[in-house]
Amino acid sequence: MLKIKRVYENLTKIIVYLFNIKNLRSNWGQLLLLLIPIILTIPPLLATISDSVFGIVGVVVLFIMGWSHNLNNIMNCEEYKNDAEKLDRDVEHLISTLESVPEKVVKAFYNKLDFTYNE
């Protein structure tokens, strides 16, 4: 029972997320992939769709459009991950560069003032 409740809560969160207007622009493909099988399980809608060739072709075209849009989003996510990894490397490089600045300043003063090892 607890497992069913968890599945229901997760499904509810997904549906609320997908129906959010901001998310609908970027996730309409996922929404189609979620709704088409649900619509096809309703007997009157299934009968209406399967009665005409245009209904079947329309459902297949919508499913392919949603699937291709979803694949496009997945590829964009991979690009974002690669960009994030590059930015992490850049941040690490900047941190190491900034950590070496005080040492360089001390060395510059040391050389400029002609200090020896005694000072």
C-alpha distances in whole Angstrom, upper triangle without the diagonal:
4,5,5,6,9,10,11,12,14,15,16,18,20,21,23,24,26,27,29,32,34,31,31,35,34,31,31,31,27,27,29,27,24,25,27,24,23,26,27,24,25,28,31,31,31,33,35,35,36,39,41,42,42,38,37,39,38,34,35,37,35,32,35,36,33,32,36,35,32,34,37,34,33,37,38,35,37,40,38,37,41,42,40,41,45,45,43,46,49,47,48,51,52,51,53,56,56,55,59,61,62,63,65,66,68,69,71,72,73,75,77,78,79,78,78,76,78,76
4,5,5,6,9,10,11,12,14,15,17,18,20,21,22,24,26,27,31,32,29,30,33,32,29,30,30,26,26,28,26,23,25,28,25,23,27,28,25,27,30,32,32,32,35,37,36,37,40,42,43,42,39,38,40,38,35,36,38,35,32,35,36,32,32,35,34,31,33,35,32,31,35,35,33,34,37,36,34,38,40,37,38,42,42,40,43,45,44,44,48,49,47,49,52,52,52,55,57,58,59,61,63,64,66,67,69,70,72,73,74,76,74,75,73,74,73
4,5,5,6,9,10,11,12,14,15,17,18,20,21,23,24,26,30,30,27,28,31,30,27,28,27,24,24,26,24,21,23,25,22,21,25,25,23,25,28,31,30,30,33,35,34,35,38,40,40,40,36,35,37,36,32,33,35,32,29,32,33,29,28,32,31,28,30,32,30,28,32,33,30,31,35,33,32,35,37,35,36,40,40,38,41,43,42,43,46,47,46,48,51,51,51,54,56,57,58,60,62,63,65,66,68,69,71,72,74,75,73,74,72,74,72
4,5,5,6,9,10,10,12,14,15,16,18,20,21,22,24,28,29,26,27,30,29,25,26,26,22,22,24,22,18,20,22,20,18,22,23,20,22,24,27,27,27,30,32,31,32,35,37,37,37,33,32,34,33,29,30,33,30,27,30,31,27,27,31,30,27,29,32,29,28,32,33,30,32,35,34,33,37,38,36,37,41,41,40,43,45,44,45,48,49,48,50,53,53,53,56,58,59,61,62,64,65,67,68,70,71,73,74,76,77,76,76,75,76,75
4,5,5,6,9,10,10,12,14,15,16,18,20,21,23,26,27,25,26,29,28,25,26,26,23,22,24,23,19,21,23,21,19,23,24,22,23,26,29,28,28,32,33,32,34,37,38,39,38,35,34,36,34,31,32,34,31,29,31,32,28,28,31,30,27,30,32,29,29,32,33,30,32,35,34,33,36,38,36,37,40,40,39,42,44,43,44,47,48,47,49,52,51,52,55,56,58,59,61,62,64,65,67,68,70,71,73,74,76,74,75,73,75,73
4,5,5,6,9,10,11,12,14,15,16,18,20,21,25,26,23,24,27,26,23,24,24,21,21,23,21,18,20,23,21,20,23,25,23,24,28,30,29,29,33,34,33,34,37,39,39,38,35,34,36,34,30,31,33,30,27,30,30,26,26,29,28,25,27,29,27,26,29,30,27,29,32,30,29,33,34,32,33,37,36,35,38,40,39,40,43,44,43,45,48,48,48,51,53,54,56,57,59,60,62,63,65,66,68,69,71,72,71,72,70,71,70
4,5,5,6,8,10,11,12,14,15,16,18,20,24,24,21,22,25,24,21,22,22,18,18,20,18,15,17,19,17,16,20,21,19,21,24,27,26,26,29,30,29,31,34,35,35,35,31,30,32,30,27,28,29,26,24,26,27,23,23,26,25,22,24,27,24,24,27,28,25,27,30,29,28,32,33,31,33,36,36,35,38,40,39,40,44,44,44,46,49,49,49,52,54,55,57,58,60,61,63,64,66,67,69,70,72,73,72,73,71,73,71
4,5,5,6,9,10,11,12,14,15,16,18,22,23,21,21,25,24,20,21,21,18,17,19,18,14,16,19,17,15,18,20,18,19,23,25,24,24,28,29,28,30,33,34,35,34,30,30,31,29,26,27,29,26,24,27,27,23,24,27,26,23,26,28,25,25,29,29,27,29,32,30,30,34,35,33,35,38,38,37,40,42,41,42,46,46,45,48,50,50,51,54,55,57,59,60,61,63,65,66,67,69,70,72,73,75,74,75,73,75,73
4,5,5,6,9,10,11,12,14,15,17,20,21,19,20,23,23,20,21,22,18,17,20,19,16,17,21,19,17,21,23,21,22,26,28,26,27,31,31,30,32,35,36,37,36,32,32,33,31,28,29,30,27,25,28,28,24,24,27,26,23,26,27,24,24,28,28,25,28,31,29,28,32,33,31,33,36,35,35,38,40,38,40,43,43,43,45,48,47,48,51,52,54,56,57,58,60,62,63,64,66,68,68,70,72,71,72,70,72,70
4,5,5,6,9,10,10,12,14,16,19,20,17,18,21,20,17,19,19,15,15,18,17,13,16,19,18,16,20,22,21,22,26,28,26,27,30,31,29,31,35,35,35,34,31,30,31,29,26,27,28,25,23,25,25,21,21,24,23,20,22,24,21,21,24,24,22,24,27,25,25,28,30,28,29,33,32,32,35,37,36,37,40,41,40,43,45,45,45,49,50,51,53,55,56,58,59,60,62,64,65,66,68,70,68,69,68,70,68
4,5,5,6,9,10,11,12,14,18,19,16,16,20,19,15,16,17,13,12,15,14,10,12,15,14,13,16,18,17,19,22,24,22,23,26,27,26,28,31,32,32,31,27,27,28,26,23,24,25,22,20,22,22,19,19,22,21,18,21,23,20,20,24,24,22,25,27,26,26,30,31,29,31,34,34,34,37,38,38,39,42,43,42,45,47,47,48,51,52,54,56,57,58,60,62,63,65,66,68,68,70,72,71,72,71,73,71
4,5,5,6,8,10,11,12,16,17,15,15,19,19,16,17,18,14,13,16,16,12,13,17,16,14,17,20,19,19,23,25,23,24,27,28,27,29,32,33,33,32,28,28,30,27,24,26,27,23,22,24,24,20,21,24,22,20,23,25,22,22,26,26,24,27,29,27,27,31,32,30,32,35,35,35,38,39,38,40,43,43,43,46,48,47,48,52,53,54,56,57,58,60,62,63,65,66,68,69,70,72,71,73,71,73,71
4,6,5,6,9,10,11,15,15,13,14,17,17,14,16,17,14,13,16,16,13,15,18,18,17,19,22,21,23,26,28,26,27,30,30,29,31,34,35,35,33,30,30,31,28,25,27,27,24,22,25,24,20,21,23,21,19,22,23,20,20,24,23,21,24,26,24,24,28,28,27,29,32,31,31,34,36,35,36,39,39,39,42,44,44,45,48,49,50,52,54,55,57,58,59,61,63,64,65,67,69,68,69,68,69,67
4,6,5,6,9,10,13,14,11,12,15,14,11,13,13,10,9,13,12,10,12,15,16,14,17,20,19,21,25,26,24,24,28,28,26,28,32,32,32,30,27,27,27,25,22,23,23,20,19,21,20,16,17,20,17,15,18,19,16,17,21,20,18,21,24,22,22,26,27,25,28,30,30,30,33,35,34,36,39,39,39,42,44,43,45,48,49,51,52,53,55,57,58,59,61,63,64,65,67,68,68,69,68,70,68
4,5,5,6,9,12,13,11,11,14,14,11,12,13,10,8,11,12,9,10,14,14,12,15,18,18,18,22,23,21,22,25,25,24,26,29,29,30,28,25,25,26,23,20,22,22,19,18,20,19,16,17,20,18,16,19,20,18,19,23,22,21,24,26,24,25,29,29,28,31,33,33,33,36,38,37,39,42,42,42,45,47,46,48,51,52,53,55,56,57,60,61,62,64,66,67,67,70,71,71,72,71,73,71
4,6,5,6,10,12,10,10,14,14,12,13,15,13,11,14,15,12,13,17,18,16,18,21,21,21,25,26,23,25,28,28,27,29,32,32,33,31,28,28,29,26,23,25,25,21,21,23,22,18,20,22,20,18,21,22,19,20,24,23,21,25,26,24,25,29,29,28,31,33,32,32,36,37,36,38,41,41,41,44,45,45,46,49,50,52,54,55,56,58,60,60,62,64,65,66,68,70,69,71,70,71,69
4,6,5,9,9,7,8,12,11,9,11,13,11,10,14,14,12,14,17,19,17,19,22,23,23,27,28,25,27,30,29,28,30,33,33,33,31,28,28,28,26,23,25,24,21,20,22,20,17,18,20,17,15,19,19,16,17,20,19,18,21,23,21,22,25,25,24,27,29,28,29,32,33,32,34,37,37,37,40,42,42,43,46,47,49,51,52,53,55,56,57,59,61,62,62,65,67,66,67,66,68,66
4,5,8,9,6,6,9,9,7,8,10,8,6,10,11,10,11,14,16,15,16,19,20,21,25,25,22,24,27,26,24,27,30,30,29,27,25,25,25,22,20,21,20,17,16,18,17,13,15,17,14,13,16,17,14,16,19,18,17,21,22,21,22,25,25,25,28,30,29,30,33,34,34,36,39,39,39,42,43,43,45,48,48,51,53,53,54,57,58,59,61,63,64,64,66,68,68,69,68,71,68
4,6,9,7,6,10,11,9,9,12,11,8,11,13,12,12,15,17,15,16,20,21,21,24,24,22,23,27,25,24,27,30,29,29,27,24,25,25,22,20,22,21,18,18,20,18,15,18,19,16,16,19,20,17,19,22,21,20,24,25,24,25,29,28,28,31,33,32,33,36,37,36,39,41,41,42,45,46,46,47,50,51,53,55,56,56,59,61,61,63,65,66,66,68,70,70,72,71,73,70
4,6,5,6,9,10,10,10,14,13,11,14,16,15,15,19,21,19,20,23,24,24,28,28,25,27,30,29,28,31,33,33,33,30,28,28,28,25,23,25,24,20,21,23,20,17,20,21,18,17,20,20,17,19,22,20,20,23,24,22,24,27,27,26,29,31,30,31,34,35,34,37,39,39,39,42,43,43,45,48,48,50,52,53,54,56,58,58,60,62,63,63,65,68,67,69,68,70,68
4,5,5,7,9,10,10,14,14,12,15,17,17,16,19,22,21,21,25,26,26,29,29,26,28,31,29,28,31,33,32,32,29,27,28,28,24,23,25,23,20,21,22,19,17,20,21,17,17,21,20,17,20,22,20,20,24,24,22,25,28,27,26,30,31,30,32,35,35,34,37,39,39,39,43,44,43,45,48,48,50,53,53,54,56,58,58,60,62,63,63,65,68,67,69,69,71,68
4,6,6,8,9,11,14,14,13,16,18,18,18,21,24,23,24,27,28,29,32,32,29,30,34,32,30,33,36,34,34,31,29,30,29,26,25,26,24,21,22,23,20,17,20,20,16,16,19,18,15,18,20,17,17,21,21,19,21,24,23,23,26,28,26,28,31,31,31,34,36,35,36,39,40,39,41,44,44,47,49,49,50,53,54,54,56,58,59,59,62,64,64,66,65,67,64
4,5,5,6,8,11,10,10,13,15,15,16,19,21,20,21,24,26,26,30,30,27,28,32,30,28,31,34,33,32,29,27,28,27,24,23,24,22,19,19,20,17,14,17,17,14,13,16,15,12,15,17,15,15,19,19,17,19,22,22,21,25,26,25,27,30,30,30,33,35,35,35,38,40,39,41,44,44,47,49,49,50,53,54,54,56,59,59,60,62,64,64,66,65,67,65
4,5,5,5,9,9,8,11,13,13,13,16,19,18,19,22,23,24,27,27,24,25,28,27,25,28,30,29,29,26,24,25,24,21,19,21,19,16,16,18,15,12,15,16,12,12,16,15,13,16,18,16,17,20,21,20,22,25,24,24,28,29,28,30,33,33,33,36,38,38,39,42,43,43,45,47,48,50,52,53,54,56,58,58,60,62,63,63,65,67,67,69,68,70,68
4,6,6,9,11,10,12,15,15,16,18,21,21,21,24,26,26,30,29,26,27,30,28,26,29,31,30,29,26,25,25,24,21,20,21,19,16,17,17,14,12,15,15,11,12,15,13,12,15,17,15,16,19,19,18,21,23,23,23,26,28,27,29,32,32,32,35,37,36,38,41,41,41,44,46,46,49,51,51,52,55,56,56,58,60,61,61,64,66,66,68,67,69,67
4,6,8,9,10,12,14,15,16,18,20,21,22,24,26,27,30,30,27,28,31,30,27,30,32,31,30,27,26,26,24,21,20,21,19,16,16,16,13,11,13,13,9,9,12,10,8,11,13,11,12,15,16,15,17,20,19,20,23,24,24,26,29,29,29,32,34,34,35,38,39,39,41,44,44,47,49,49,50,53,54,54,56,58,59,59,62,64,63,65,65,67,65
4,5,5,6,9,10,11,12,15,17,17,18,21,22,24,27,27,24,25,28,27,24,27,30,29,28,25,23,23,22,20,18,18,17,14,14,14,12,9,11,12,8,7,11,11,8,11,14,12,13,16,17,16,18,21,21,21,24,26,26,27,30,31,31,34,36,36,37,40,41,41,43,45,46,49,51,51,52,55,56,56,58,60,61,62,64,66,66,67,66,69,67
4,5,5,6,9,10,10,12,15,15,16,18,20,21,24,24,21,22,25,24,21,24,26,25,24,22,20,20,19,16,15,16,14,11,11,12,10,7,10,11,8,8,12,12,11,13,16,15,16,19,20,20,22,24,25,25,28,29,29,31,34,34,35,37,39,39,41,43,44,45,47,49,50,52,54,54,56,58,59,60,62,64,64,65,68,69,69,71,70,72,70
4,5,5,6,9,10,11,13,15,15,17,19,21,24,24,21,21,24,23,20,22,25,24,23,20,19,18,17,15,13,13,12,9,8,9,7,4,6,8,5,5,9,10,9,11,14,14,15,17,19,19,21,23,24,25,27,29,29,31,33,34,35,37,39,40,41,43,44,45,47,49,50,53,54,55,56,59,60,60,62,64,65,65,68,70,69,71,70,73,71
4,5,5,6,9,10,12,13,14,16,18,20,23,24,21,21,24,24,21,23,26,25,25,23,20,20,19,17,15,15,14,11,10,11,10,6,7,10,8,6,10,11,10,11,14,15,14,17,19,19,20,23,24,24,26,29,29,30,33,34,34,36,38,39,40,42,44,44,46,48,50,52,54,54,56,58,59,60,62,64,64,65,68,69,69,70,69,72,70
4,5,5,6,8,11,11,12,14,16,17,21,21,18,19,22,21,19,21,24,24,23,21,19,19,19,16,13,15,14,11,10,13,11,8,10,13,11,10,13,14,13,15,18,18,18,21,22,22,23,26,27,27,30,32,32,33,36,37,37,39,41,42,42,45,47,47,48,51,52,54,56,57,58,61,62,62,64,66,67,68,70,72,71,73,72,74,72
4,5,5,6,9,10,10,12,14,16,19,19,16,16,19,18,16,18,21,20,20,18,15,15,15,12,10,11,11,7,7,9,9,6,8,11,10,10,13,14,14,16,18,19,19,22,24,24,25,28,29,29,32,34,34,35,38,39,39,41,43,44,45,48,49,49,51,54,55,57,59,59,61,63,64,65,67,69,69,70,73,74,74,75,75,77,75
4,6,6,7,9,11,12,14,16,19,20,17,16,20,19,17,18,22,21,20,19,16,15,15,14,11,11,12,9,6,9,9,6,7,10,10,9,12,14,14,14,17,18,18,21,23,23,24,27,28,28,30,33,33,34,37,38,39,40,43,44,44,47,48,49,50,53,54,57,58,59,60,63,64,64,66,68,69,70,72,74,73,75,74,76,74
4,6,6,7,9,11,12,14,17,19,16,16,19,19,17,19,23,23,22,21,18,17,18,16,13,14,15,12,10,13,13,9,10,14,13,11,15,17,16,16,20,20,20,22,25,25,25,28,30,29,31,34,34,35,38,39,39,41,44,44,45,47,49,49,51,53,55,57,59,59,61,63,64,65,67,69,70,70,73,74,74,75,74,76,74
4,6,5,6,9,10,11,15,15,12,13,17,16,14,17,20,20,20,18,15,15,16,14,11,13,14,11,10,13,13,10,12,16,15,14,17,19,18,19,23,23,23,26,28,28,29,31,33,33,35,37,37,38,41,42,42,44,47,47,48,50,52,52,54,57,58,60,62,62,64,66,67,68,70,72,73,73,76,77,77,78,77,80,77
4,5,5,6,9,10,13,14,11,10,14,14,11,13,17,17,17,15,12,11,13,11,7,9,11,8,7,11,12,10,11,15,15,14,17,19,19,20,23,24,24,26,29,29,30,33,34,34,36,38,39,40,42,44,44,46,48,49,50,52,54,54,56,59,60,62,64,64,66,68,69,70,72,74,74,75,78,79,79,80,79,82,80
4,5,5,6,9,12,14,11,10,14,15,12,14,17,18,18,17,14,13,15,14,10,11,14,12,9,13,14,12,13,17,17,16,18,21,21,21,24,26,25,27,30,30,31,33,35,35,37,39,40,41,43,45,45,47,49,50,51,53,55,55,57,59,61,63,64,65,67,69,70,71,73,75,75,76,79,80,80,81,80,82,80
4,5,5,7,11,12,10,10,14,15,13,15,18,19,20,19,16,15,17,16,12,14,16,14,12,16,17,15,16,19,19,18,21,23,22,23,26,27,27,29,32,32,32,35,36,36,38,41,41,42,44,46,46,48,50,51,52,54,56,56,57,60,61,64,65,66,67,70,71,72,74,75,76,77,80,81,81,82,81,83,81
4,5,6,9,10,7,7,11,11,10,12,15,16,17,16,12,13,15,13,10,13,15,12,12,16,17,15,16,20,20,19,22,24,24,25,28,29,29,31,33,33,34,37,38,38,40,43,43,44,47,48,48,50,53,53,54,56,58,58,60,63,64,66,68,68,70,72,73,74,76,78,79,79,82,83,83,84,83,85,83
4,6,7,9,7,5,9,10,8,10,13,14,15,15,11,11,14,13,9,12,14,13,12,15,17,16,17,20,21,20,23,25,25,26,29,30,30,32,34,35,36,38,40,40,42,44,45,45,48,50,50,52,54,55,56,58,60,60,61,64,65,68,69,70,71,74,75,75,78,79,80,81,84,85,85,86,85,87,85
4,6,9,8,7,10,12,11,12,15,17,18,19,15,14,17,16,13,15,18,16,15,19,20,18,19,23,23,22,25,27,27,27,31,32,32,34,36,36,37,40,41,41,43,46,46,47,49,51,51,53,55,56,56,59,61,61,62,65,66,69,70,71,72,75,76,77,79,80,81,82,85,86,85,87,85,88,86
4,6,6,6,9,10,11,12,14,17,18,18,15,15,18,17,14,17,19,18,17,21,22,20,22,25,25,24,27,30,29,30,33,34,34,36,39,39,39,42,43,43,45,48,48,49,52,53,53,55,57,58,59,61,63,63,64,67,68,71,72,73,74,77,78,79,81,82,83,84,87,88,88,89,88,90,88
4,6,5,6,9,10,10,12,15,17,18,14,14,18,17,15,18,21,19,19,22,24,23,24,27,28,27,30,32,32,33,36,37,37,39,42,42,43,45,47,47,49,51,52,52,55,56,57,58,61,62,62,64,66,67,68,71,72,74,76,77,78,80,81,82,84,86,87,88,90,92,91,92,91,93,91
4,5,5,6,9,10,11,13,16,16,13,14,18,17,15,18,21,19,20,23,24,23,25,28,28,28,31,33,33,34,37,38,38,41,43,43,44,47,48,48,50,52,53,54,56,58,58,60,62,63,63,66,68,68,69,72,73,75,77,78,79,82,83,83,85,87,88,89,91,93,92,94,93,95,93
4,5,5,6,8,10,12,14,14,10,11,15,13,12,15,17,16,16,19,20,20,22,24,25,25,28,29,29,31,34,34,35,37,39,39,41,43,44,45,47,49,49,50,53,54,55,57,59,60,60,63,64,65,66,69,70,72,74,75,76,78,80,80,82,84,85,85,88,90,89,91,90,92,90
4,5,5,6,8,11,13,13,9,10,13,13,10,13,16,15,15,18,20,19,21,24,24,24,27,29,29,30,33,34,34,37,39,39,40,43,44,45,46,49,49,50,53,54,55,56,59,60,60,63,64,65,66,69,70,73,74,75,76,79,80,80,82,84,85,86,88,90,89,91,90,92,90
4,6,5,6,9,12,13,10,10,14,14,13,15,18,18,18,21,23,22,24,27,27,28,30,32,33,34,36,38,38,40,42,43,44,46,48,48,50,52,53,54,56,58,58,60,62,63,64,66,68,69,70,73,74,76,78,78,80,82,83,84,86,88,88,89,92,93,93,94,93,96,94
4,6,5,7,10,11,8,10,13,12,12,15,17,16,17,20,21,21,23,26,26,27,29,31,32,33,36,37,37,40,41,42,43,46,47,48,50,52,52,53,56,57,58,60,62,62,63,66,67,68,69,72,73,75,77,77,79,82,83,83,85,87,88,88,91,93,92,94,93,95,93
4,6,6,8,8,5,6,9,9,8,11,13,13,14,17,18,18,20,22,23,24,26,28,29,30,32,33,34,36,38,39,40,43,44,45,47,48,49,50,53,54,55,57,59,60,61,63,64,65,67,69,70,73,74,75,76,79,80,80,82,84,85,85,88,90,89,91,90,92,90
4,6,7,9,6,6,10,10,10,12,14,15,15,18,19,20,21,23,25,25,27,29,30,31,34,35,36,38,40,41,42,44,45,46,48,50,51,52,54,56,57,58,60,61,63,65,66,67,69,71,72,75,76,76,78,81,81,82,84,86,87,87,90,92,91,93,92,94,92
4,7,9,7,8,11,12,12,14,17,17,18,21,22,23,24,26,28,29,31,32,33,35,37,38,39,41,43,44,45,47,49,50,51,53,54,56,58,59,60,62,64,65,66,68,69,70,72,74,75,78,79,80,81,84,85,85,87,89,90,90,93,95,94,96,95,97,96
4,5,5,7,9,10,11,13,14,16,17,19,20,21,23,25,26,27,29,31,32,33,35,37,38,40,41,42,44,46,47,48,50,52,53,54,56,57,59,60,62,63,65,67,68,69,71,73,74,77,78,78,80,82,83,83,86,88,88,89,92,93,93,94,94,96,94
4,5,5,6,8,10,11,12,14,15,16,18,20,21,22,24,26,27,28,30,32,33,35,36,38,39,41,42,44,45,46,48,50,51,52,54,55,57,59,60,61,63,65,66,67,69,71,72,75,76,76,78,81,81,81,84,86,86,87,90,91,91,92,92,94,93
4,6,5,6,8,10,10,12,14,15,16,18,19,21,22,24,25,26,28,30,31,32,34,36,37,38,40,42,43,44,46,48,49,50,52,53,55,57,58,59,61,63,64,65,67,69,70,73,74,74,76,78,79,79,82,84,84,84,87,89,89,90,90,92,90
4,6,5,6,9,10,10,12,14,15,16,18,20,21,22,24,26,27,29,30,31,33,35,36,37,39,41,42,43,45,47,48,49,51,52,53,55,57,58,59,62,63,64,65,68,69,71,73,73,75,77,78,78,81,83,83,84,86,88,88,89,89,91,89
4,5,5,6,9,10,11,12,14,15,16,18,20,21,23,24,26,27,29,30,32,33,35,36,38,39,41,42,44,45,47,48,50,51,52,54,56,57,58,60,62,63,64,67,68,70,72,72,74,76,77,77,80,82,82,83,86,87,87,88,87,90,88
4,6,5,6,8,10,10,12,14,15,16,18,20,21,22,24,26,27,28,30,32,33,35,36,38,39,40,42,44,45,46,48,49,51,53,54,55,57,59,60,61,63,65,66,69,70,70,72,75,75,75,78,80,80,81,84,85,85,86,86,88,87
4,5,5,6,8,10,10,12,14,15,16,18,20,21,22,24,26,27,29,30,32,33,35,36,37,39,41,42,43,45,47,48,49,51,53,53,55,57,58,59,61,63,64,67,69,68,70,73,73,74,76,78,78,79,82,83,83,85,84,87,85
4,5,5,6,9,10,11,12,14,15,16,18,20,21,22,24,26,27,29,30,31,33,35,36,37,39,41,42,43,45,47,48,49,51,52,53,56,57,58,60,62,63,66,67,67,69,72,72,72,75,77,77,78,81,82,82,83,83,85,83
4,5,5,6,9,10,10,12,14,15,16,18,20,21,23,24,26,27,29,30,32,33,35,36,38,39,41,42,44,45,46,48,50,51,52,54,56,57,58,61,62,65,66,66,68,70,71,71,74,76,76,77,80,81,81,82,81,84,82
4,5,5,6,9,10,10,12,14,15,16,18,20,21,23,24,26,27,29,30,32,33,35,36,38,39,41,42,43,45,47,48,49,51,53,54,55,57,59,60,63,64,64,66,69,69,69,72,74,74,75,78,79,79,80,80,82,81
4,5,5,6,9,10,11,12,14,15,16,18,20,21,23,25,26,27,29,31,32,33,35,36,37,39,41,42,43,45,47,48,49,51,52,53,55,57,58,61,63,63,64,67,68,68,70,72,72,73,76,77,77,79,78,81,79
4,5,5,6,9,10,10,12,14,15,17,19,20,21,23,25,26,27,29,30,31,33,35,36,37,39,41,42,44,45,46,48,50,51,52,54,56,57,60,61,61,63,66,66,67,69,71,71,72,75,76,76,78,77,79,78
4,5,5,6,8,10,10,12,14,15,17,18,20,21,23,24,26,27,29,30,32,33,35,36,38,39,41,42,44,45,47,48,50,51,53,55,56,59,60,60,62,64,65,65,68,70,70,71,74,75,75,76,75,78,76
4,5,5,6,9,10,11,12,14,15,17,18,20,21,23,24,26,27,29,31,32,33,35,37,38,39,41,42,43,45,47,48,49,51,53,54,57,58,58,60,63,63,63,66,68,68,69,72,73,73,74,74,77,75
4,6,5,6,9,10,11,12,14,15,17,19,20,21,23,25,26,27,29,30,31,33,35,36,37,39,41,42,43,45,46,47,49,51,52,55,57,57,58,61,62,62,65,66,67,67,70,72,72,73,72,75,73
4,5,5,6,9,10,11,13,14,15,17,19,20,21,23,25,26,27,29,30,32,34,35,36,38,40,41,42,44,45,46,48,50,51,54,56,56,57,60,61,61,64,65,66,67,69,71,71,72,71,74,72
4,5,5,6,9,10,11,12,14,15,17,19,20,21,23,24,26,27,29,30,32,33,35,36,38,39,41,43,44,45,47,49,50,53,54,54,56,59,59,59,62,64,64,65,68,69,69,70,69,72,70
4,5,5,6,9,10,11,12,14,15,17,19,20,21,22,25,26,27,29,31,32,33,35,36,37,39,41,42,43,45,47,48,51,52,52,54,57,57,57,60,62,62,63,66,67,67,68,68,70,69
4,5,5,6,9,10,11,13,14,15,17,19,20,21,23,25,26,27,29,30,31,33,35,36,37,39,41,42,43,46,47,49,51,51,53,55,56,56,59,61,61,62,65,66,66,67,66,69,67
4,5,5,6,9,10,11,13,14,15,17,19,20,21,23,24,26,28,29,30,32,34,35,36,38,39,41,42,44,46,49,50,50,52,54,55,55,58,59,60,61,63,65,65,66,65,68,66
4,5,5,6,9,10,11,12,14,16,17,18,20,21,23,24,26,27,29,31,32,33,35,37,38,39,41,43,44,47,48,48,50,52,53,53,56,57,58,58,61,63,63,64,63,66,64
4,5,5,6,9,10,10,12,14,15,16,18,20,21,22,24,26,27,29,30,31,33,35,36,37,39,41,42,45,46,46,48,51,51,51,54,56,56,57,60,61,61,62,62,64,62
4,5,5,6,9,10,11,13,14,15,17,19,20,21,23,25,26,27,29,30,32,33,35,36,38,40,41,44,45,45,47,50,50,51,53,55,55,56,59,60,60,61,60,63,61
4,5,5,6,9,10,11,13,14,15,17,19,20,21,23,24,26,27,29,30,32,33,35,36,38,40,43,44,44,46,48,48,49,52,53,53,54,57,58,58,60,59,62,60
4,5,5,6,9,10,11,12,14,15,16,18,20,21,22,24,26,27,28,30,31,33,35,36,37,41,42,42,43,46,47,47,50,51,52,52,55,57,57,58,57,60,58
4,5,5,6,9,10,10,12,14,15,16,19,20,21,23,24,25,27,29,30,31,33,35,36,39,40,40,42,45,45,46,48,50,51,52,54,56,55,57,56,58,56
4,5,5,6,9,10,11,12,14,15,17,18,20,21,23,24,26,27,29,30,32,34,35,38,39,39,41,44,44,45,47,49,49,50,53,54,54,55,54,57,55
4,5,5,6,9,10,11,12,14,16,17,18,20,21,23,24,26,27,28,30,32,33,36,37,37,39,42,42,43,45,47,47,48,51,52,52,53,53,56,54
4,5,5,6,9,10,10,12,14,15,16,18,20,21,22,24,25,26,28,30,31,34,36,36,37,40,41,41,44,45,46,47,49,51,51,52,51,54,52
4,5,5,6,9,10,10,12,14,15,17,18,20,21,23,24,26,27,29,31,33,34,35,37,39,40,40,43,44,45,46,49,50,49,51,50,52,51
4,5,5,6,9,10,11,12,14,16,17,19,20,21,23,24,26,28,29,32,33,33,35,38,38,39,41,43,43,44,47,48,48,49,48,51,49
4,5,5,6,9,10,10,12,14,15,16,18,20,21,22,24,26,27,30,31,31,33,36,36,37,39,41,41,42,45,46,46,47,47,50,48
4,5,5,6,9,10,10,12,14,15,16,18,20,21,22,25,26,29,30,30,32,34,35,36,38,40,40,41,44,45,45,46,45,48,46
4,5,5,6,9,10,11,12,14,15,17,18,20,21,23,25,28,29,29,31,33,34,35,37,38,39,40,43,44,44,45,44,46,45
4,5,5,6,9,10,11,12,14,16,17,18,20,22,23,26,27,27,29,32,32,32,35,36,37,38,41,42,42,43,42,45,43
4,5,5,6,9,10,10,12,14,15,16,18,20,21,24,25,25,27,30,30,31,33,35,36,36,39,40,40,42,41,44,42
4,5,5,6,9,10,11,12,14,15,17,19,20,23,24,25,26,29,29,30,33,34,35,36,39,40,39,40,39,42,40
4,5,5,6,9,10,11,12,14,15,17,19,22,22,23,25,27,27,28,31,32,33,34,37,38,37,38,37,40,39
4,5,5,6,9,10,10,12,14,16,17,20,21,21,23,25,26,26,29,30,31,32,35,36,36,37,36,39,37
4,5,5,6,9,10,10,12,14,15,18,20,20,22,24,25,26,28,30,30,31,34,35,35,36,35,38,36
4,5,5,6,9,10,11,13,15,17,18,19,21,23,23,25,27,28,29,30,33,34,33,34,33,36,34
4,5,5,6,9,10,11,13,16,16,16,19,21,21,22,25,26,26,28,30,31,31,32,32,34,33
4,5,5,6,8,10,11,14,15,15,17,19,20,21,23,25,25,26,29,30,30,31,31,34,31
4,5,5,6,9,10,12,14,15,16,18,19,20,23,24,25,26,28,30,29,30,30,32,30
4,5,5,6,9,11,12,13,15,17,17,19,21,22,23,25,27,28,27,28,27,30,28
4,5,5,7,10,11,10,13,15,15,16,19,20,21,22,24,26,25,27,26,29,27
4,5,5,8,10,10,11,14,15,16,18,19,21,21,24,25,25,26,26,28,26
4,6,7,8,10,11,13,14,16,17,18,20,21,23,24,23,25,24,26,24
4,6,5,6,9,10,11,13,15,16,17,18,20,21,21,22,21,24,22
4,5,5,6,9,10,10,12,14,15,16,18,20,19,21,21,23,21
4,5,5,6,9,10,11,12,14,15,17,18,17,19,19,21,18
4,5,5,6,9,10,10,12,14,16,16,15,17,16,18,16
4,5,5,6,9,10,10,12,14,15,15,17,17,19,17
4,5,5,6,9,10,10,12,14,14,16,17,19,16
4,5,5,6,9,10,11,12,11,13,13,15,13
4,5,5,6,8,10,10,10,12,12,15,13
4,5,5,6,8,10,10,13,15,17,14
4,5,5,6,8,8,12,13,15,12
4,6,6,6,5,8,10,11,9
4,6,5,7,9,11,14,12
4,6,8,11,14,16,13
4,6,9,12,13,10
4,7,10,11,10
4,7,8,6
4,5,6
4,6
4
